[in-house]
Amino acid sequence: MNFSELFKLTSLLSRFSPNGKCLVWSLEQPDWHCKIDEGSAGLVASCWSPDGRHILNTTEFHLRITVWSLCTKSVSYIKYPKACQQGIAFTKDGRYMAVAERRDCKDFVSIFVCSDWQLLRHFDTETQDLFGIEWAPNGCVLAVWDTCLEYKILLYSLDGRLLSTYRAYEWSLGIKSIAWSPSSQFLAIGSYDEKVRILNHVTWKKITEFEHPTTIANTKTIVYKEVEKSPSAETETLSFPPSRASASSWFSMQSKYDISQVPVSLHHIKPVADRANPKIGVGMLAFSADNCFLATKNDNIPNAVWIWDIQKLKLFVVLEQLSAIQSFQWDPRQPRLALCTGNSKVYLWSPAGCVSVQVPMEGDFQIVSLSWHSSGDSMALLSKDNFCVCYLEREEVK
């Protein structure tokens, strides 16, 4: 792997553009860059449009969404965006955008055509307090889910028709996360009861559910455990002044993975029941690009990533880290998972195995989020105040 220098960052607002050519400035033309100032309205969120030619900024208090054109410098406004976890969603082909709205104490969804930002559909949703929206990859179905106080997910067609409603249980904390499979055949729903339920796209009924016990007992499940190791002085060639990479390795604890013998008891925490947003339930989940694997994280087992075999509908691998998982994301080109735990390392898993890589940066570079480039040959590594780009060498990409 190779790494870029560090760049300044604010509020983790850094993303590759959909065409993979920019990160706010052009990666092909370093002299070209763009700075957008929302003025007194402030800025709480920012995202790229699918064509890579527009940036959508959400102002403070969710007063509006501003659509900035990087080509024509024109500006468009979208009113009444709802302050929720995931209020903007684009279809994979980039043709349509759905926006969650709140008007007169009711929830609505507006669908816009991305080519000219004209309103296509506007409809109310059967939610008490809409929490998020997400398009199926084929762009035919929009998933809308309710506040965590009620387990309820609704599935709408492009023209606003309600196709189905799914409820797993009542009178308890409900949905915490969702993920579509790339083929649009499956919808995974993570909830506060520490389970993932998989719905099929034909009847929208549950076909299976995955539990997250604190003890792994199945002998067919591989458990990789991260362990610390001290840097070896024998393999280092000393020089003065030392290079950035060697200096970083000397003052950072290295780590590797060992395969644990089952049964394995995973580190878990007891959530505080009398506080809001308890650390319990499946808060992160994502399908691999080839539809073969599903990665999940149960928040009260914070150091573990669970990787499920979707073809067999069974647990395949568990990665147990030394620290809590901050973020994970699949390579968009192959079944390879990258994850970070708030230190200066990035971790990679594939069916061939897993590896821990020290990022050679000066100072305290704690990676709390990451994002793959669409080509799968690089990714952005983000800390609270900085980010860098990690470039994978050709033999690593294949």
C-alpha positions in Angstrom: 0.0 0.0 0.0 1.0 3.6 -0.6 -0.4 6.6 1.2 -0.9 10.3 0.4 -0.1 13.2 2.7 -2.6 14.4 5.2 -5.3 16.9 4.2 -7.4 19.0 6.5 -11.0 17.9 7.2 -14.1 19.2 9.0 -16.9 17.1 10.5 -15.9 14.0 8.4 -17.3 15.7 5.3 -15.1 14.1 2.7 -16.3 11.8 -0.1 -15.1 10.6 -3.5 -17.2 12.0 -6.3 -19.3 9.3 -8.1 -17.0 9.5 -11.2 -14.0 9.0 -8.9 -12.2 12.2 -10.1 -12.6 14.6 -7.2 -12.4 15.0 -3.5 -13.8 18.6 -3.4 -10.8 19.5 -5.7 -9.8 17.6 -8.9 -7.4 14.7 -8.5 -6.5 15.0 -12.2 -6.0 18.8 -12.2 -4.5 19.8 -8.8 -4.7 23.5 -9.6 -8.5 23.3 -9.9 -10.5 23.4 -6.6 -13.8 24.7 -5.3 -14.9 26.3 -2.1 -18.5 26.6 -1.2 -19.7 29.0 1.6 -23.2 28.7 2.9 -22.8 31.9 4.9 -24.8 32.5 8.0 -27.1 29.5 7.2 -24.3 27.1 8.3 -23.6 23.6 7.1 -24.4 20.2 8.8 -24.2 17.8 5.8 -22.8 17.7 2.3 -22.9 15.1 -0.5 -22.2 14.6 -4.2 -24.9 14.2 -6.8 -24.5 11.0 -8.8 -23.2 12.9 -11.9 -20.3 14.4 -9.9 -21.2 17.9 -11.2 -23.3 19.1 -8.2 -22.9 19.3 -4.4 -25.8 19.2 -2.1 -25.4 21.1 1.2 -27.9 20.8 4.1 -27.9 24.0 6.2 -28.2 24.2 10.0 -31.6 23.4 11.5 -32.4 21.7 8.2 -33.9 24.9 6.8 -33.1 23.8 3.2 -30.9 21.8 0.9 -28.8 23.9 -1.5 -27.9 22.3 -4.9 -24.7 23.8 -6.2 -23.6 23.2 -9.8 -19.8 23.0 -10.2 -20.1 23.5 -14.0 -22.6 26.4 -14.4 -22.3 27.8 -10.8 -26.1 27.8 -10.7 -28.0 27.2 -7.4 -31.2 25.4 -6.6 -33.1 25.1 -3.3 -35.2 22.3 -1.8 -37.3 23.3 1.2 -38.5 21.4 4.3 -35.9 18.6 4.5 -36.4 16.4 7.5 -33.8 16.2 10.2 -33.3 12.4 10.3 -30.5 9.9 10.0 -30.8 9.3 6.3 -33.0 11.9 4.6 -31.5 11.9 1.0 -31.2 8.9 -1.3 -30.2 8.6 -4.9 -31.0 5.7 -7.3 -27.9 3.8 -8.3 -28.3 4.9 -12.0 -28.3 8.6 -10.8 -31.6 9.5 -12.4 -33.7 10.1 -9.3 -33.3 11.6 -5.8 -35.7 11.0 -2.9 -35.8 13.5 -0.1 -37.6 13.0 3.3 -39.6 16.1 4.3 -41.6 17.2 7.3 -44.5 19.6 6.8 -47.4 20.4 9.2 -46.3 17.6 11.6 -46.5 15.0 8.8 -43.9 13.0 6.9 -43.6 13.2 3.2 -41.2 12.0 0.4 -40.4 14.0 -2.7 -38.8 12.5 -5.7 -36.7 14.7 -8.0 -35.2 14.2 -11.4 -31.5 14.7 -11.1 -31.0 16.0 -14.6 -32.9 19.3 -13.9 -33.9 18.9 -10.2 -37.6 19.1 -11.1 -40.2 17.5 -8.8 -41.5 14.1 -10.1 -43.6 12.8 -7.2 -44.7 14.0 -3.8 -46.5 11.7 -1.3 -47.1 11.3 2.4 -45.8 8.3 4.3 -47.5 6.1 6.9 -44.9 6.9 9.5 -45.1 8.5 13.0 -41.6 9.9 12.7 -39.7 8.9 9.6 -36.1 8.0 10.3 -34.5 7.1 7.0 -35.0 6.2 3.3 -33.0 4.0 1.0 -33.5 3.0 -2.7 -33.1 -0.6 -3.9 -30.1 -0.7 -6.3 -32.4 -1.4 -9.2 -34.2 1.9 -8.5 -37.7 0.3 -8.4 -38.4 0.3 -4.7 -37.8 2.9 -1.9 -37.5 1.6 1.7 -38.9 4.0 4.3 -38.5 3.2 8.0 -39.9 4.7 11.1 -38.5 5.9 14.4 -36.8 3.4 16.6 -39.8 3.6 19.0 -41.7 1.5 16.4 -40.6 -1.5 14.3 -42.0 -0.5 10.9 -40.6 -0.4 7.4 -42.6 0.6 4.3 -41.8 -0.2 0.7 -42.9 2.3 -2.0 -42.7 2.2 -5.8 -41.2 4.9 -7.9 -44.7 6.5 -8.4 -45.4 6.6 -4.7 -47.6 3.4 -4.3 -47.2 1.5 -1.0 -46.1 -2.0 -2.0 -45.8 -3.6 1.5 -45.4 -3.0 5.2 -43.3 -5.2 7.5 -43.3 -5.3 11.3 -41.4 -7.9 13.2 -42.7 -7.1 16.7 -44.4 -4.3 18.7 -43.9 -2.5 22.0 -40.1 -2.5 22.0 -37.3 -0.6 20.3 -37.3 -1.4 16.6 -35.2 -0.8 13.5 -31.6 0.5 13.8 -30.2 -0.1 10.3 -31.0 -1.5 6.9 -29.1 -2.6 3.8 -30.1 -3.7 0.3 -28.2 -6.4 -1.5 -26.6 -5.2 -4.7 -29.0 -7.5 -6.7 -32.0 -5.9 -5.0 -33.2 -9.4 -4.1 -32.7 -9.1 -0.3 -33.3 -6.4 2.3 -31.5 -6.8 5.6 -32.9 -5.1 8.6 -30.9 -4.7 11.8 -32.8 -4.1 15.0 -32.4 -3.4 18.7 -33.2 -7.0 19.6 -29.7 -7.9 18.3 -31.0 -9.7 15.2 -30.9 -9.2 11.4 -33.9 -10.2 9.4 -33.6 -10.9 5.7 -36.7 -10.1 3.5 -37.1 -11.4 -0.1 -38.1 -9.0 -2.9 -41.0 -11.1 -4.2 -43.3 -11.3 -1.1 -41.4 -9.0 1.2 -41.6 -11.7 3.9 -38.8 -12.8 6.2 -36.7 -15.7 4.8 -34.3 -16.0 7.8 -32.8 -14.1 10.7 -29.3 -13.9 12.1 -28.6 -13.7 15.9 -25.5 -12.3 17.5 -24.7 -14.4 20.6 -21.7 -13.5 22.9 -20.2 -17.0 22.5 -19.2 -18.5 19.1 -19.5 -22.3 19.4 -19.9 -23.5 15.9 -16.7 -25.3 14.8 -17.4 -24.3 11.1 -17.1 -20.6 12.0 -13.6 -19.0 11.7 -12.8 -16.5 14.4 -9.9 -14.1 13.7 -8.6 -12.3 16.8 -6.4 -9.2 16.6 -3.4 -9.4 18.9 -0.6 -6.9 19.5 3.0 -7.5 18.5 6.1 -5.4 19.1 7.9 -4.0 16.0 10.9 -6.0 15.1 14.2 -4.1 15.2 16.1 -6.9 13.4 14.2 -6.3 10.1 14.6 -2.5 10.2 17.3 -0.6 8.4 18.1 2.4 10.5 18.7 5.8 8.9 18.9 9.4 10.1 16.7 11.2 9.8 14.3 8.3 9.8 11.6 8.1 7.1 8.0 8.9 7.9 7.0 5.3 7.6 9.8 3.9 9.7 9.3 6.5 12.4 5.6 5.7 12.6 6.3 2.0 12.9 8.8 2.5 15.8 6.3 4.4 18.0 3.2 2.5 17.1 2.2 -0.9 18.4 1.9 -3.4 15.5 -0.9 -6.0 15.4 -1.7 -9.2 13.6 -4.5 -11.8 13.5 -4.6 -15.2 15.2 -7.2 -17.8 14.5 -9.0 -18.6 17.8 -10.2 -22.1 18.8 -14.0 -22.2 19.4 -15.8 -21.8 21.6 -14.9 -18.2 21.9 -16.4 -15.6 24.2 -16.6 -12.2 22.7 -16.1 -9.0 24.7 -19.5 -7.4 25.3 -20.9 -4.5 27.3 -24.1 -4.1 29.3 -26.2 -1.2 27.9 -27.5 1.4 30.2 -31.2 0.9 30.0 -32.3 4.3 31.4 -30.5 6.4 28.7 -31.4 7.4 25.2 -29.8 5.6 22.3 -28.6 2.5 24.2 -25.6 0.7 22.8 -27.4 -2.4 21.9 -28.6 -3.9 18.6 -27.3 -4.2 15.1 -26.2 -0.7 14.1 -24.1 -1.4 11.0 -24.6 -3.9 8.2 -23.6 -4.1 4.5 -23.6 -6.6 1.6 -20.5 -7.4 -0.4 -20.6 -6.3 -4.1 -21.0 -9.9 -5.3 -24.0 -10.5 -3.0 -22.2 -13.4 -1.3 -21.5 -11.9 2.1 -23.2 -9.7 4.7 -21.1 -7.9 7.4 -22.8 -6.8 10.6 -21.9 -5.2 13.9 -23.9 -5.7 17.1 -23.4 -2.5 19.2 -23.2 -4.2 22.5 -20.4 -6.5 21.2 -18.5 -3.4 19.9 -15.2 -5.1 19.0 -16.6 -7.7 16.6 -17.6 -7.8 12.9 -19.8 -10.7 11.8 -19.5 -11.9 8.2 -22.4 -14.1 7.0 -22.5 -16.4 4.0 -25.6 -15.3 2.1 -25.7 -18.4 -0.2 -25.7 -20.8 2.8 -27.4 -18.3 5.2 -24.9 -19.1 7.9 -22.2 -17.3 9.9 -18.9 -17.6 8.1 -16.3 -15.5 9.9 -16.0 -13.3 13.0 -13.3 -10.7 13.4 -12.6 -9.7 17.0 -10.6 -6.4 17.3 -8.7 -4.9 20.2 -10.9 -1.8 20.0 -14.4 -0.9 19.0 -15.3 -0.9 15.4 -15.8 2.6 14.1 -16.6 1.9 10.4 -16.5 -0.8 7.8 -17.1 -0.8 4.0 -16.9 -3.4 1.2 -14.7 -3.0 -1.8 -17.1 -2.1 -4.7 -15.3 -4.5 -7.0 -14.6 -7.7 -5.0 -15.5 -9.4 -1.7 -13.0 -7.5 0.4 -14.0 -5.7 3.6 -12.1 -2.7 5.0 -12.6 -1.6 8.6 -11.1 0.8 11.2 -11.2 1.0 15.0 -10.1 4.5 15.9 -6.4 3.9 15.8 -3.8 4.5 13.0 -4.4 1.1 11.4 -6.7 -0.1 8.6 -7.8 -3.7 8.5 -8.7 -5.8 5.4 -10.6 -9.1 5.2 -11.2 -11.3 2.2 -12.1 -15.0 1.9 -8.3 -15.6 1.6 -7.7 -14.1 5.1 -7.2 -10.8 6.9 -4.4 -8.3 7.5 -3.6 -5.3 9.7 -1.8 -2.4 8.1 -0.2 0.5 10.0 -0.7 3.9 8.3 2.7 5.7 8.2 1.6 9.1 9.4 3.3 11.5 11.8 1.4 12.5 14.9 -1.9 11.1 16.2 -3.9 10.0 13.1 -6.9 8.1 14.4 -9.0 6.6 11.6 -12.7 6.8 12.5 -14.2 6.4 9.0 -13.2 5.2 5.5 -14.6 5.2 2.0 -13.7 3.2 -1.0 -13.0 4.7 -4.5 -15.4 3.3 -7.1 -12.5 1.5 -8.8 -11.6 -0.4 -5.7 -7.9 0.5 -6.0 -7.9 3.2 -3.3 -9.8 4.5 -0.3 -10.1 7.6 1.8 -9.1 7.2 5.5 -10.7 9.9 7.7 -9.8 11.1 11.2 -11.6 13.8 13.1 -9.4 16.6 11.6 -7.5 15.1 8.7 -7.8 12.5 5.9 -5.4 10.7 3.6 -5.8 8.5 0.5 -4.6 4.9 0.7 -3.6 3.4 -2.7 -3.5 -0.3 -3.1 -0.8 -1.8 -5.3 -1.9 -3.9 -8.3 -1.3 -7.2 -6.8 -3.5 -6.1 -3.9 -6.3 -5.0 -6.1 -6.5 -8.2 -8.1 
